Each structure stands twice: as C-alpha cells, then as structure tokens.
C-alpha cells in the first residue's frame, strides 16, 4: 500500500511538474513575442525600458522542459540583442553628436574671444560687432548639448565672453555720453 501511494505521489508530482513546464513555456513564448514586437517601437528608450521589464518577468518565471530550454532562451536573447544593439547605436551616435556640438560651441567662443575690443572706436563699429555677437548667440541656441562633463564649462566660458563684450560696449556708450555731456556743457559756456 505504501509503495502504491509513493508511485501515486510520483505520478502526481510528474504531472504537476509537466503542467508547470507547459505553463512556463507558454508564458516565455508570450515574452518572446512581446520582445520581438519591441523592434517596431519608434522610441528606443521606451523599447529598452519595456525590454528590461520583460527580462525581469523572464527571471521570475520557472523553468521549462529541457527540450525547450535552449531554444526558447535563444529566441528571447535574439529579440533582446536587436533592441540592445539599437539602443547602443543610438547612444553612441548621440555621444558623437555631443562631441561635435562641443567643437561648434568652442569655435563660437573663439569667435567672440577673437574680437579686439580695443580697436572698436565708433558707434558704427560697435553696432557691426554687436550684430556679429548676436548672430553668434543665435547660432549657439541652435546647437544642442555638449557632453555632460564639458557642457557647463563651455557654457560658463561663453557667458563670460559675452558678458565681457557687452560690458565693454556699455562702458564705451557711457564714455561717449559723458563726452557728449561735457561737449554740451562747453558749448553752453561758449554761448
């Protein structure tokens, strides 16, 4: 009788294990299909985040039968690799773009720095150079971010250069107003 019970339990255990394997296989097939659909997602970050969720769900699921383990894992891994590769390519191109943006911003800073403020001596020259600086500022706004580590530093350099230019312009105009006031005062004395 005990032997019969033992074999009954073994049979039940095997049936439950087989049922678990089938249920896990169905769930993993669904995860594979979901991962394969992610390549159609337009936003790479959304696809990547969803893939991370699918991986977490995969780890929580139980095993499948030995005959399906490698096959189902390879299917899921292939779908994951496609999304991971797209994600890596996107961020690599983004890094390259940021490096290019840094070069452009550095060139703009050099243009502002190259302006010899001591040589500007008339209103017309100041207006011409001011227009050039404003064009540089407009161009700066069109350029995207530089790499995170250098972005704030290049912005600070840019701000300092622009502020120095506009302070010099203000000082020139103030000096001219003072000179005009002095001239007006002298003319009145002559009258």
N, CA and C atoms as an extended XYZ file, in Angstrom:
573
Properties=species:S:1:pos:R:3:atomname:S:1:resname:S:1:resid:I:1 pbc="F F F"
N         0.820       -1.197        0.000 N   UNK     1
C         0.000        0.000        0.000 CA  UNK     1
C         0.863        1.260        0.000 C   UNK     1
N         1.924        1.297        0.787 N   UNK     2
C         2.802        2.466        0.823 CA  UNK     2
C         3.518        2.658       -0.516 C   UNK     2
N         3.878        1.540       -1.127 N   UNK     3
C         4.543        1.631       -2.419 CA  UNK     3
C         3.571        2.215       -3.449 C   UNK     3
N         2.319        1.803       -3.402 N   UNK     4
C         1.316        2.325       -4.326 CA  UNK     4
C         1.134        3.835       -4.109 C   UNK     4
N         1.074        4.256       -2.848 N   UNK     5
C         0.937        5.683       -2.538 CA  UNK     5
C         2.150        6.458       -3.057 C   UNK     5
N         3.332        5.851       -2.849 N   UNK     6
C         4.551        6.504       -3.311 CA  UNK     6
C         4.493        6.744       -4.819 C   UNK     6
N         4.115        5.726       -5.577 N   UNK     7
C         4.055        5.877       -7.031 CA  UNK     7
C         2.924        6.809       -7.461 C   UNK     7
N         1.869        6.850       -6.702 N   UNK     8
C         0.793        7.818       -6.984 CA  UNK     8
C         1.306        9.244       -6.808 C   UNK     8
N         2.052        9.431       -5.727 N   UNK     9
C         2.619       10.774       -5.479 CA  UNK     9
C         3.638       11.160       -6.556 C   UNK     9
N         4.435       10.200       -6.962 N   UNK    10
C         5.410       10.452       -8.025 CA  UNK    10
C         4.680       10.832       -9.305 C   UNK    10
N         3.628       10.091       -9.627 N   UNK    11
C         2.851       10.369      -10.833 CA  UNK    11
C         2.243       11.766      -10.745 C   UNK    11
N         1.658       12.107       -9.596 N   UNK    12
C         1.060       13.435       -9.403 CA  UNK    12
C         2.137       14.521       -9.506 C   UNK    12
N         3.275       14.239       -8.881 N   UNK    13
C         4.383       15.197       -8.920 CA  UNK    13
C         4.844       15.430      -10.363 C   UNK    13
N         4.987       14.357      -11.124 N   UNK    14
C         5.406       14.480      -12.521 CA  UNK    14
C         4.359       15.236      -13.344 C   UNK    14
N         3.096       14.951      -13.101 N   UNK    15
C         2.019       15.644      -13.829 CA  UNK    15
C         2.027       17.137      -13.491 C   UNK    15
N         2.219       17.453      -12.216 N   UNK    16
C         2.269       18.870      -11.812 CA  UNK    16
C         3.496       19.560      -12.400 C   UNK    16
N         4.634       18.859      -12.400 N   UNK    17
C         5.844       19.425      -12.978 CA  UNK    17
C         5.656       19.669      -14.472 C   UNK    17
N         5.078       18.702      -15.174 N   UNK    18
C         4.823       18.848      -16.610 CA  UNK    18
C         3.853       20.003      -16.874 C   UNK    18
N         2.839       20.111      -16.007 N   UNK    19
C         1.886       21.223      -16.143 CA  UNK    19
C         2.604       22.563      -15.925 C   UNK    19
N         3.477       22.629      -14.915 N   UNK    20
C         4.274       23.832      -14.647 CA  UNK    20
C         5.172       24.171      -15.842 C   UNK    20
N         5.846       23.150      -16.372 N   UNK    21
C         6.707       23.368      -17.534 CA  UNK    21
C         5.908       23.949      -18.702 C   UNK    21
N         4.718       23.390      -18.958 N   UNK    22
C         3.886       23.862      -20.069 CA  UNK    22
C         3.432       25.297      -19.830 C   UNK    22
N         3.002       25.566      -18.606 N   UNK    23
C         2.555       26.925      -18.257 CA  UNK    23
C         3.717       27.914      -18.399 C   UNK    23
N         4.899       27.560      -17.923 N   UNK    24
C         6.079       28.426      -18.034 CA  UNK    24
C         6.484       28.607      -19.492 C   UNK    24
N         6.397       27.526      -20.284 N   UNK    25
C         6.728       27.628      -21.707 CA  UNK    25
C         5.786       28.597      -22.409 C   UNK    25
N         4.509       28.496      -22.138 N   UNK    26
C         3.534       29.416      -22.747 CA  UNK    26
C         3.829       30.871      -22.354 C   UNK    26
N         4.160       31.074      -21.086 N   UNK    27
C         4.458       32.429      -20.608 CA  UNK    27
C         5.739       32.957      -21.265 C   UNK    27
N         6.740       32.100      -21.415 N   UNK    28
C         8.002       32.531      -22.029 CA  UNK    28
C         7.833       32.776      -23.522 C   UNK    28
N         6.984       32.000      -24.168 N   UNK    29
C         6.685       32.265      -25.589 CA  UNK    29
C         6.025       33.636      -25.724 C   UNK    29
N         5.123       33.943      -24.806 N   UNK    30
C         4.469       35.266      -24.824 CA  UNK    30
C         5.497       36.381      -24.614 C   UNK    30
N         6.471       36.163      -23.731 N   UNK    31
C         7.536       37.148      -23.514 CA  UNK    31
C         8.395       37.301      -24.765 C   UNK    31
N         8.665       36.186      -25.437 N   UNK    32
C         9.441       36.247      -26.682 CA  UNK    32
C         8.699       37.076      -27.728 C   UNK    32
N         7.423       36.840      -27.856 N   UNK    33
C         6.620       37.592      -28.835 CA  UNK    33
C         6.602       39.079      -28.486 C   UNK    33
N         6.471       39.374      -27.197 N   UNK    34
C         6.470       40.778      -26.765 CA  UNK    34
C         7.823       41.426      -27.060 C   UNK    34
N         8.907       40.682      -26.824 N   UNK    35
C        10.251       41.217      -27.094 CA  UNK    35
C        10.455       41.420      -28.591 C   UNK    35
N         9.939       40.519      -29.389 N   UNK    36
C        10.070       40.647      -30.846 CA  UNK    36
C         9.282       41.838      -31.385 C   UNK    36
N         8.187       42.171      -30.754 N   UNK    37
C         7.384       43.326      -31.187 CA  UNK    37
C         8.053       44.654      -30.838 C   UNK    37
N         8.949       44.613      -29.874 N   UNK    38
C         9.606       45.860      -29.441 CA  UNK    38
C        10.427       46.514      -30.545 C   UNK    38
N        10.889       45.737      -31.517 N   UNK    39
C        11.689       46.346      -32.595 CA  UNK    39
C        10.853       47.288      -33.450 C   UNK    39
N         9.537       47.206      -33.343 N   UNK    40
C         8.639       48.108      -34.073 CA  UNK    40
C         8.410       49.417      -33.314 C   UNK    40
N         8.788       49.433      -32.056 N   UNK    41
C         8.610       50.630      -31.218 CA  UNK    41
C         9.464       51.769      -31.757 C   UNK    41
N         8.858       52.941      -31.935 N   UNK    42
C         9.558       54.100      -32.507 CA  UNK    42
C        10.553       54.712      -31.520 C   UNK    42
N        10.201       54.755      -30.251 N   UNK    43
C        11.056       55.379      -29.239 CA  UNK    43
C        11.949       54.313      -28.600 C   UNK    43
N        13.247       54.460      -28.826 N   UNK    44
C        14.192       53.454      -28.340 CA  UNK    44
C        14.210       53.344      -26.822 C   UNK    44
N        14.076       54.483      -26.135 N   UNK    45
C        14.093       54.427      -24.663 CA  UNK    45
C        12.907       53.635      -24.134 C   UNK    45
N        11.748       53.821      -24.756 N   UNK    46
C        10.551       53.086      -24.329 CA  UNK    46
C        10.766       51.594      -24.580 C   UNK    46
N        11.283       51.259      -25.752 N   UNK    47
C        11.537       49.853      -26.081 CA  UNK    47
C        12.541       49.250      -25.099 C   UNK    47
N        13.587       49.999      -24.793 N   UNK    48
C        14.618       49.498      -23.877 CA  UNK    48
C        14.037       49.273      -22.479 C   UNK    48
N        13.228       50.210      -22.004 N   UNK    49
C        12.613       50.056      -20.676 CA  UNK    49
C        11.669       48.858      -20.640 C   UNK    49
N        10.878       48.695      -21.703 N   UNK    50
C         9.974       47.544      -21.771 CA  UNK    50
C        10.765       46.244      -21.793 C   UNK    50
N        11.887       46.244      -22.495 N   UNK    51
C        12.733       45.051      -22.549 CA  UNK    51
C        13.255       44.700      -21.159 C   UNK    51
N        13.635       45.721      -20.387 N   UNK    52
C        14.116       45.458      -19.027 CA  UNK    52
C        13.009       44.819      -18.184 C   UNK    52
N        11.778       45.285      -18.378 N   UNK    53
C        10.629       44.704      -17.666 CA  UNK    53
C        10.429       43.251      -18.088 C   UNK    53
N        10.546       42.994      -19.389 N   UNK    54
C        10.393       41.619      -19.877 CA  UNK    54
C        11.480       40.706      -19.303 C   UNK    54
N        12.687       41.213      -19.185 N   UNK    55
C        13.770       40.412      -18.593 CA  UNK    55
C        13.467       40.097      -17.123 C   UNK    55
N        12.933       41.075      -16.414 N   UNK    56
C        12.577       40.831      -15.005 CA  UNK    56
C        11.496       39.751      -14.914 C   UNK    56
N        10.509       39.835      -15.801 N   UNK    57
C         9.450       38.813      -15.809 CA  UNK    57
C        10.026       37.445      -16.163 C   UNK    57
N        10.953       37.407      -17.096 N   UNK    58
C        11.589       36.145      -17.503 CA  UNK    58
C        12.267       35.473      -16.305 C   UNK    58
N        12.989       36.290      -15.530 N   UNK    59
C        13.707       35.732      -14.373 CA  UNK    59
C        12.746       35.199      -13.313 C   UNK    59
N        11.573       35.787      -13.228 N   UNK    60
C        10.608       35.352      -12.214 CA  UNK    60
C         9.901       34.053      -12.607 C   UNK    60
N         9.845       33.790      -13.905 N   UNK    61
C         9.176       32.561      -14.350 CA  UNK    61
C        10.019       31.342      -14.002 C   UNK    61
N         9.338       30.230      -13.816 N   UNK    62
C        10.033       28.984      -13.523 CA  UNK    62
C        10.621       28.374      -14.782 C   UNK    62
N        11.230       27.206      -14.640 N   UNK    63
C        11.891       26.557      -15.776 CA  UNK    63
C        10.887       25.932      -16.749 C   UNK    63
N        11.420       25.601      -17.922 N   UNK    64
C        10.649       24.850      -18.917 CA  UNK    64
C        11.349       23.509      -19.088 C   UNK    64
N        10.736       22.615      -19.830 N   UNK    65
C        11.346       21.294      -20.015 CA  UNK    65
C        12.673       21.434      -20.747 C   UNK    65
N        13.561       20.482      -20.523 N   UNK    66
C        14.919       20.549      -21.079 CA  UNK    66
C        14.916       20.652      -22.595 C   UNK    66
N        13.995       20.017      -23.223 N   UNK    67
C        13.974       20.012      -24.689 CA  UNK    67
C        13.675       21.402      -25.267 C   UNK    67
N        13.060       22.291      -24.477 N   UNK    68
C        12.695       23.633      -24.964 CA  UNK    68
C        13.559       24.747      -24.378 C   UNK    68
N        14.332       24.452      -23.347 N   UNK    69
C        15.078       25.492      -22.624 CA  UNK    69
C        15.973       26.329      -23.526 C   UNK    69
N        16.861       25.683      -24.236 N   UNK    70
C        17.833       26.418      -25.044 CA  UNK    70
C        17.148       27.148      -26.201 C   UNK    70
N        16.221       26.486      -26.826 N   UNK    71
C        15.502       27.071      -27.966 CA  UNK    71
C        14.747       28.348      -27.554 C   UNK    71
N        14.016       28.271      -26.457 N   UNK    72
C        13.211       29.433      -26.032 CA  UNK    72
C        14.118       30.558      -25.546 C   UNK    72
N        15.217       30.208      -24.860 N   UNK    73
C        16.152       31.241      -24.393 CA  UNK    73
C        16.820       31.941      -25.580 C   UNK    73
N        17.235       31.189      -26.578 N   UNK    74
C        17.870       31.786      -27.761 CA  UNK    74
C        16.907       32.723      -28.494 C   UNK    74
N        15.660       32.340      -28.569 N   UNK    75
C        14.656       33.200      -29.219 CA  UNK    75
C        14.526       34.529      -28.464 C   UNK    75
N        14.436       34.450      -27.150 N   UNK    76
C        14.308       35.656      -26.327 CA  UNK    76
C        15.583       36.498      -26.405 C   UNK    76
N        16.727       35.832      -26.377 N   UNK    77
C        18.015       36.535      -26.435 CA  UNK    77
C        18.186       37.252      -27.770 C   UNK    77
N        17.792       36.634      -28.878 N   UNK    78
C        17.902       37.269      -30.201 CA  UNK    78
C        17.065       38.546      -30.263 C   UNK    78
N        15.840       38.479      -29.744 N   UNK    79
C        14.982       39.663      -29.729 CA  UNK    79
C        15.582       40.750      -28.836 C   UNK    79
N        16.156       40.339      -27.712 N   UNK    80
C        16.786       41.292      -26.790 CA  UNK    80
C        18.000       41.940      -27.430 C   UNK    80
N        18.800       41.134      -28.122 N   UNK    81
C        20.018       41.651      -28.753 CA  UNK    81
C        19.709       42.738      -29.777 C   UNK    81
N        18.623       42.580      -30.508 N   UNK    82
C        18.238       43.592      -31.508 CA  UNK    82
C        17.970       44.932      -30.824 C   UNK    82
N        17.196       44.917      -29.755 N   UNK    83
C        16.853       46.155      -29.030 CA  UNK    83
C        18.105       46.734      -28.377 C   UNK    83
N        18.913       45.883      -27.752 N   UNK    84
C        20.132       46.368      -27.096 CA  UNK    84
C        21.090       46.991      -28.101 C   UNK    84
N        21.200       46.393      -29.279 N   UNK    85
C        22.096       46.938      -30.301 CA  UNK    85
C        21.582       48.296      -30.794 C   UNK    85
N        20.286       48.395      -31.050 N   UNK    86
C        19.705       49.679      -31.472 CA  UNK    86
C        19.937       50.746      -30.412 C   UNK    86
N        19.764       50.364      -29.172 N   UNK    87
C        19.951       51.287      -28.045 CA  UNK    87
C        21.397       51.756      -27.987 C   UNK    87
N        22.330       50.816      -28.123 N   UNK    88
C        23.755       51.158      -28.073 CA  UNK    88
C        24.140       52.058      -29.240 C   UNK    88
N        23.653       51.758      -30.438 N   UNK    89
C        23.964       52.571      -31.623 CA  UNK    89
C        23.412       53.982      -31.442 C   UNK    89
N        22.194       54.081      -30.930 N   UNK    90
C        21.577       55.393      -30.720 CA  UNK    90
C        22.412       56.228      -29.757 C   UNK    90
N        22.819       55.642      -28.636 N   UNK    91
C        23.581       56.413      -27.656 CA  UNK    91
C        25.002       56.708      -28.121 C   UNK    91
N        25.563       55.833      -28.930 N   UNK    92
C        26.877       56.122      -29.495 CA  UNK    92
C        26.783       57.308      -30.449 C   UNK    92
N        25.751       57.337      -31.282 N   UNK    93
C        25.588       58.465      -32.206 CA  UNK    93
C        25.281       59.745      -31.437 C   UNK    93
N        24.559       59.615      -30.344 N   UNK    94
C        24.261       60.785      -29.509 CA  UNK    94
C        25.550       61.335      -28.887 C   UNK    94
N        26.434       60.453      -28.431 N   UNK    95
C        27.719       60.893      -27.870 CA  UNK    95
C        28.551       61.594      -28.935 C   UNK    95
N        28.560       61.031      -30.138 N   UNK    96
C        29.314       61.646      -31.230 CA  UNK    96
C        28.747       63.022      -31.572 C   UNK    96
N        27.431       63.131      -31.549 N   UNK    97
C        26.776       64.422      -31.813 CA  UNK    97
C        27.148       65.435      -30.728 C   UNK    97
N        27.186       65.005      -29.482 N   UNK    98
C        27.548       65.902      -28.386 CA  UNK    98
C        28.989       66.380      -28.521 C   UNK    98
N        29.886       65.503      -28.953 N   UNK    99
C        31.283       65.895      -29.167 CA  UNK    99
C        31.351       66.931      -30.290 C   UNK    99
N        30.584       66.716      -31.339 N   UNK   100
C        30.538       67.675      -32.452 CA  UNK   100
C        29.964       69.015      -31.970 C   UNK   100
N        28.940       68.964      -31.134 N   UNK   101
C        28.363       70.190      -30.572 CA  UNK   101
C        29.391       70.953      -29.740 C   UNK   101
N        30.214       70.221      -28.987 N   UNK   102
C        31.264       70.857      -28.192 CA  UNK   102
C        32.245       71.585      -29.104 C   UNK   102
N        32.607       70.954      -30.219 N   UNK   103
C        33.514       71.597      -31.172 CA  UNK   103
C        32.898       72.882      -31.725 C   UNK   103
N        31.615       72.819      -32.069 N   UNK   104
C        30.935       74.000      -32.615 CA  UNK   104
C        30.881       75.116      -31.578 C   UNK   104
N        30.561       74.763      -30.332 N   UNK   105
C        30.471       75.771      -29.272 CA  UNK   105
C        31.846       76.368      -28.972 C   UNK   105
N        32.873       75.540      -29.008 N   UNK   106
C        34.230       76.033      -28.788 CA  UNK   106
C        34.610       77.022      -29.890 C   UNK   106
N        34.239       76.705      -31.126 N   UNK   107
C        34.533       77.604      -32.244 CA  UNK   107
C        33.808       78.939      -32.071 C   UNK   107
N        32.570       78.901      -31.590 N   UNK   108
C        31.826       80.151      -31.360 CA  UNK   108
C        32.489       80.973      -30.254 C   UNK   108
N        32.944       80.307      -29.203 N   UNK   109
C        33.643       81.010      -28.129 CA  UNK   109
C        34.912       81.672      -28.671 C   UNK   109
N        35.612       80.954      -29.526 N   UNK   110
C        36.833       81.514      -30.112 CA  UNK   110
C        36.529       82.736      -30.977 C   UNK   110
N        35.385       82.724      -31.655 N   UNK   111
C        34.999       83.880      -32.467 CA  UNK   111
C        34.746       85.108      -31.596 C   UNK   111
N        34.067       84.906      -30.483 N   UNK   112
C        33.803       86.036      -29.573 CA  UNK   112
C        35.111       86.507      -28.945 C   UNK   112
N        35.951       85.558      -28.578 N   UNK   113
C        37.230       85.887      -27.943 CA  UNK   113
C        38.154       86.641      -28.912 C   UNK   113
N        38.023       86.357      -30.203 N   UNK   114
C        38.882       86.978      -31.208 CA  UNK   114
C        38.542       88.451      -31.462 C   UNK   114
N        37.418       88.915      -30.969 N   UNK   115
C        37.029       90.314      -31.178 CA  UNK   115
C        37.953       91.200      -30.346 C   UNK   115
N        38.644       92.111      -31.024 N   UNK   116
C        39.560       93.030      -30.348 CA  UNK   116
C        38.769       94.278      -29.949 C   UNK   116
N        38.374       94.335      -28.696 N   UNK   117
C        37.535       95.430      -28.208 CA  UNK   117
C        38.257       96.772      -28.232 C   UNK   117
N        39.565       96.743      -28.128 N   UNK   118
C        40.348       97.992      -28.101 CA  UNK   118
C        40.313       98.700      -29.452 C   UNK   118
N        40.088       97.970      -30.525 N   UNK   119
C        40.088       98.568      -31.858 CA  UNK   119
C        38.739       99.165      -32.253 C   UNK   119
N        37.708       98.928      -31.459 N   UNK   120
C        36.375       99.449      -31.795 CA  UNK   120
C        36.258      100.853      -31.201 C   UNK   120
N        36.059      101.837      -32.084 N   UNK   121
C        36.098      103.212      -31.593 CA  UNK   121
C        34.922      104.071      -32.041 C   UNK   121
N        33.975      103.488      -32.761 N   UNK   122
C        32.838      104.291      -33.204 CA  UNK   122
C        31.534      103.527      -32.991 C   UNK   122
N        30.439      104.298      -33.019 N   UNK   123
C        29.124      103.673      -32.865 CA  UNK   123
C        28.876      102.662      -33.977 C   UNK   123
N        29.249      103.015      -35.185 N   UNK   124
C        29.021      102.142      -36.332 CA  UNK   124
C        29.780      100.813      -36.160 C   UNK   124
N        31.014      100.879      -35.722 N   UNK   125
C        31.802       99.663      -35.499 CA  UNK   125
C        31.183       98.812      -34.389 C   UNK   125
N        30.738       99.479      -33.308 N   UNK   126
C        30.111       98.738      -32.209 CA  UNK   126
C        28.834       98.047      -32.677 C   UNK   126
N        28.040       98.717      -33.487 N   UNK   127
C        26.799       98.114      -33.985 CA  UNK   127
C        27.106       96.910      -34.871 C   UNK   127
N        28.128       97.048      -35.713 N   UNK   128
C        28.524       95.956      -36.602 CA  UNK   128
C        28.988       94.745      -35.795 C   UNK   128
N        29.832       94.983      -34.800 N   UNK   129
C        30.345       93.885      -33.975 CA  UNK   129
C        29.233       93.309      -33.085 C   UNK   129
N        28.354       94.161      -32.600 N   UNK   130
C        27.231       93.682      -31.781 CA  UNK   130
C        26.345       92.755      -32.604 C   UNK   130
N        26.105       93.110      -33.850 N   UNK   131
C        25.307       92.254      -34.731 CA  UNK   131
C        25.985       90.892      -34.900 C   UNK   131
N        27.305       90.912      -35.038 N   UNK   132
C        28.057       89.665      -35.168 CA  UNK   132
C        27.909       88.808      -33.905 C   UNK   132
N        28.010       89.432      -32.734 N   UNK   133
C        27.885       88.694      -31.461 CA  UNK   133
C        26.462       88.147      -31.315 C   UNK   133
N        25.475       88.933      -31.707 N   UNK   134
C        24.090       88.452      -31.625 CA  UNK   134
C        23.857       87.277      -32.573 C   UNK   134
N        24.500       87.315      -33.741 N   UNK   135
C        24.417       86.176      -34.663 CA  UNK   135
C        25.058       84.939      -34.038 C   UNK   135
N        26.182       85.133      -33.364 N   UNK   136
C        26.852       84.015      -32.682 CA  UNK   136
C        25.937       83.452      -31.591 C   UNK   136
N        25.273       84.348      -30.853 N   UNK   137
C        24.353       83.888      -29.806 CA  UNK   137
C        23.183       83.109      -30.406 C   UNK   137
N        22.666       83.559      -31.539 N   UNK   138
C        21.573       82.836      -32.202 CA  UNK   138
C        22.043       81.453      -32.650 C   UNK   138
N        23.257       81.395      -33.171 N   UNK   139
C        23.827       80.115      -33.605 CA  UNK   139
C        24.012       79.187      -32.405 C   UNK   139
N        24.462       79.735      -31.274 N   UNK   140
C        24.669       78.950      -30.039 CA  UNK   140
C        23.368       78.264      -29.628 C   UNK   140
N        22.273       78.992      -29.726 N   UNK   141
C        20.983       78.448      -29.301 CA  UNK   141
C        20.522       77.288      -30.185 C   UNK   141
N        20.994       77.254      -31.420 N   UNK   142
C        20.605       76.175      -32.341 CA  UNK   142
C        21.363       74.890      -32.063 C   UNK   142
N        22.512       75.008      -31.419 N   UNK   143
C        23.363       73.840      -31.161 CA  UNK   143
C        22.845       73.114      -29.927 C   UNK   143
N        22.835       71.809      -29.989 N   UNK   144
C        22.384       71.001      -28.855 CA  UNK   144
C        23.421       70.951      -27.745 C   UNK   144
N        23.215       70.025      -26.834 N   UNK   145
C        24.090       69.889      -25.680 CA  UNK   145
C        25.446       69.317      -26.062 C   UNK   145
N        26.447       69.715      -25.293 N   UNK   146
C        27.782       69.125      -25.383 CA  UNK   146
C        27.817       67.947      -24.403 C   UNK   146
N        28.905       67.157      -24.390 N   UNK   147
C        28.978       66.079      -23.402 CA  UNK   147
C        28.781       66.616      -21.982 C   UNK   147
N        28.117       65.840      -21.186 N   UNK   148
C        27.700       66.280      -19.852 CA  UNK   148
C        28.839       66.902      -19.038 C   UNK   148
N        30.022       66.288      -19.085 N   UNK   149
C        31.143       66.768      -18.280 CA  UNK   149
C        31.635       68.146      -18.717 C   UNK   149
N        31.528       68.461      -20.013 N   UNK   150
C        32.052       69.737      -20.513 CA  UNK   150
C        30.960       70.775      -20.773 C   UNK   150
N        29.706       70.372      -20.737 N   UNK   151
C        28.621       71.276      -21.126 CA  UNK   151
C        28.587       72.546      -20.279 C   UNK   151
N        28.646       72.399      -18.963 N   UNK   152
C        28.571       73.572      -18.085 CA  UNK   152
C        29.806       74.450      -18.235 C   UNK   152
N        30.961       73.839      -18.393 N   UNK   153
C        32.213       74.606      -18.524 CA  UNK   153
C        32.203       75.449      -19.797 C   UNK   153
N        31.785       74.868      -20.918 N   UNK   154
C        31.778       75.629      -22.176 CA  UNK   154
C        30.716       76.720      -22.110 C   UNK   154
N        29.600       76.446      -21.446 N   UNK   155
C        28.556       77.469      -21.302 CA  UNK   155
C        29.078       78.631      -20.451 C   UNK   155
N        29.774       78.321      -19.355 N   UNK   156
C        30.318       79.376      -18.491 CA  UNK   156
C        31.317       80.241      -19.256 C   UNK   156
N        32.168       79.590      -20.051 N   UNK   157
C        33.136       80.346      -20.854 CA  UNK   157
C        32.409       81.274      -21.834 C   UNK   157
N        31.399       80.741      -22.490 N   UNK   158
C        30.595       81.506      -23.449 CA  UNK   158
C        29.938       82.713      -22.768 C   UNK   158
N        29.326       82.470      -21.616 N   UNK   159
C        28.653       83.560      -20.882 CA  UNK   159
C        29.648       84.658      -20.508 C   UNK   159
N        30.811       84.254      -19.998 N   UNK   160
C        31.832       85.233      -19.587 CA  UNK   160
C        32.284       86.083      -20.768 C   UNK   160
N        32.495       85.442      -21.914 N   UNK   161
C        32.931       86.181      -23.099 CA  UNK   161
C        31.864       87.175      -23.562 C   UNK   161
N        30.622       86.731      -23.573 N   UNK   162
C        29.521       87.621      -23.992 CA  UNK   162
C        29.338       88.768      -22.995 C   UNK   162
N        29.405       88.442      -21.728 N   UNK   163
C        29.262       89.488      -20.705 CA  UNK   163
C        30.389       90.513      -20.814 C   UNK   163
N        31.596       90.052      -21.040 N   UNK   164
C        32.728       90.973      -21.194 CA  UNK   164
C        32.510       91.886      -22.397 C   UNK   164
N        32.013       91.317      -23.489 N   UNK   165
C        31.745       92.133      -24.674 CA  UNK   165
C        30.712       93.212      -24.371 C   UNK   165
N        29.596       92.816      -23.777 N   UNK   166
C        28.525       93.781      -23.543 CA  UNK   166
C        28.898       94.796      -22.455 C   UNK   166
N        29.738       94.414      -21.499 N   UNK   167
C        30.233       95.387      -20.512 CA  UNK   167
C        31.118       96.422      -21.188 C   UNK   167
N        31.964       95.972      -22.112 N   UNK   168
C        32.832       96.902      -22.848 CA  UNK   168
C        31.990       97.843      -23.701 C   UNK   168
N        30.953       97.310      -24.316 N   UNK   169
C        30.060       98.142      -25.143 CA  UNK   169
C        29.371       99.187      -24.262 C   UNK   169
N        28.871       98.757      -23.121 N   UNK   170
C        28.206       99.682      -22.198 CA  UNK   170
C        29.171      100.762      -21.736 C   UNK   170
N        30.400      100.359      -21.431 N   UNK   171
C        31.407      101.334      -20.994 CA  UNK   171
C        31.699      102.337      -22.118 C   UNK   171
N        31.785      101.877      -23.355 N   UNK   172
C        32.025      102.770      -24.494 CA  UNK   172
C        30.879      103.774      -24.621 C   UNK   172
N        29.645      103.275      -24.593 N   UNK   173
C        28.490      104.169      -24.739 CA  UNK   173
C        28.405      105.155      -23.575 C   UNK   173
N        28.713      104.684      -22.380 N   UNK   174
C        28.694      105.577      -21.217 CA  UNK   174
C        29.765      106.655      -21.366 C   UNK   174
N        30.940      106.226      -21.823 N   UNK   175
C        32.024      107.187      -22.049 CA  UNK   175
C        31.645      108.217      -23.101 C   UNK   175
N        30.974      107.757      -24.152 N   UNK   176
C        30.547      108.680      -25.211 CA  UNK   176
C        29.494      109.650      -24.680 C   UNK   176
N        28.568      109.148      -23.865 N   UNK   177
C        27.552      110.038      -23.286 CA  UNK   177
C        28.197      111.085      -22.383 C   UNK   177
N        29.164      110.633      -21.601 N   UNK   178
C        29.880      111.577      -20.738 CA  UNK   178
C        30.602      112.624      -21.588 C   UNK   178
N        31.201      112.175      -22.670 N   UNK   179
C        31.907      113.098      -23.571 CA  UNK   179
C        30.916      114.066      -24.207 C   UNK   179
N        29.754      113.579      -24.625 N   UNK   180
C        28.734      114.454      -25.212 CA  UNK   180
C        28.233      115.468      -24.184 C   UNK   180
N        28.059      115.002      -22.961 N   UNK   181
C        27.610      115.921      -21.902 CA  UNK   181
C        28.648      117.012      -21.670 C   UNK   181
N        29.906      116.598      -21.653 N   UNK   182
C        30.994      117.563      -21.460 CA  UNK   182
C        31.036      118.549      -22.628 C   UNK   182
N        30.879      118.043      -23.850 N   UNK   183
C        30.863      118.910      -25.025 CA  UNK   183
C        29.681      119.878      -24.979 C   UNK   183
N        28.525      119.382      -24.589 N   UNK   184
C        27.346      120.228      -24.472 CA  UNK   184
C        27.579      121.328      -23.454 C   UNK   184
N        28.179      120.957      -22.346 N   UNK   185
C        28.493      121.922      -21.283 CA  UNK   185
C        29.443      123.002      -21.808 C   UNK   185
N        30.466      122.597      -22.561 N   UNK   186
C        31.418      123.553      -23.121 CA  UNK   186
C        30.746      124.466      -24.131 C   UNK   186
N        29.844      123.917      -24.961 N   UNK   187
C        29.122      124.727      -25.949 CA  UNK   187
C        28.244      125.766      -25.253 C   UNK   187
N        27.600      125.341      -24.180 N   UNK   188
C        26.749      126.284      -23.445 CA  UNK   188
C        27.582      127.399      -22.838 C   UNK   188
N        28.764      127.073      -22.344 N   UNK   189
C        29.645      128.090      -21.783 CA  UNK   189
C        30.081      129.067      -22.845 C   UNK   189
N        30.304      128.553      -24.049 N   UNK   190
C        30.704      129.429      -25.145 CA  UNK   190
C        29.562      130.370      -25.530 C   UNK   190
N        28.346      129.883      -25.460 N   UNK   191
C        27.202      130.693      -25.837 CA  UNK   191
C        27.023      131.750      -24.778 C   UNK   191
